[in-house]
């Protein structure tokens, strides 16, 4: 006798009602509230930029056309501040030293970080240790770094000349000589600021596909050819942007001349920013200082716009 299974009734599946979409007005109000919260978080940053960046810049442009003395009502002076600054004997020396410093920084300080990044990228062991060693100078306060190098360059008991004497080599005046002072400051700036640049280059190098190097090796390319035809083209954008940032930064060099040489010897290390400092805090001429600041601002702005236009057009032609 066959036992037939009792057929159980099918279990009812609960049907949840689909919620109706909120009205268009509620969606608009909710989106507006979210945007208001986002802008409220940004408001603090905007206030800081307005008070400590935008307002001082606009105020400096206004003072450049005024005869300004703290505690007294400013008087409109027109272009008298610019005329006085242009006829200052230190004006030409400051601009010449600044441009020379920038050129030397590109020759010395631009290639060194790239080469160090190439070396670090090829290491197989202790990568983290060497990255910390390279970045360590950036963590040293700039004034402390300059004071250390000032002792290092001391022509009497400085470590640099002591090392030369130990090697039976002629010593140097370093920052005390008009011919060597500016180059010595370039070495200080390169040592103190190259750590961040090295890490940026290293990140760009590690993003290059390994297949490109393998194909170059199969074609018989040596190390220099791989760097020229693979590494540099693949990191071209990073190189161009860091070159622009380095030019802007070196045109505003101040700490090294101020701490190490004081603008000397014989105005050999007076830079534009150091001259601005002298106008404002030694001569009490804030109008002249702001006029010189506006000149530097206009020069860097025009140069940056032209540089970006040239590099953008050059990359567009290559892409085409």
Number of C-alpha atoms within 10 A of each C-alpha: 3 4 5 6 6 6 6 6 6 6 6 6 6 6 6 6 6 6 6 6 8 8 8 9 8 11 12 10 11 12 10 12 12 11 12 12 11 11 12 12 11 11 12 11 10 13 12 11 13 13 11 10 11 14 11 13 16 10 11 19 17 16 22 26 21 22 19 20 14 9 6 8 8 14 12 13 15 12 12 17 22 20 12 13 18 15 10 10 9 16 17 15 19 22 18 17 19 24 17 19 22 22 16 18 22 18 12 15 21 19 11 17 24 21 13 18 23 18 11 20 15 9 10 7 9 9 12 9 9 13 17 12 10 22 19 16 18 15 11 12 10 17 14 11 20 23 14 13 22 21 15 17 23 18 19 14 11 14 15 18 21 18 12 13 12 8 9 9 11 8 14 16 16 21 25 19 16 16 13 14 22 27 19 20 26 24 15 19 20 18 19 21 20 21 22 17 22 22 20 16 21 20 14 18 18 12 10 14 11 9 9 15 18 13 12 16 14 9 9 11 16 11 11 10 13 18 15 13 14 16 18 15 11 18 16 13 15 14 19 14 13 16 14 14 13 19 20 16 12 20 23 17 21 22 18 25 22 19 17 24 21 16 21 18 16 11 15 23 30 28 29 28 23 22 23 22 18 17 19 16 12 10 12 15 19 24 28 29 26 25 27 22 20 18 15 17 14 11 11 16 13 11 15 16 10 12 15 14 12 12 14 13 12 12 13 10 9 8 7 6
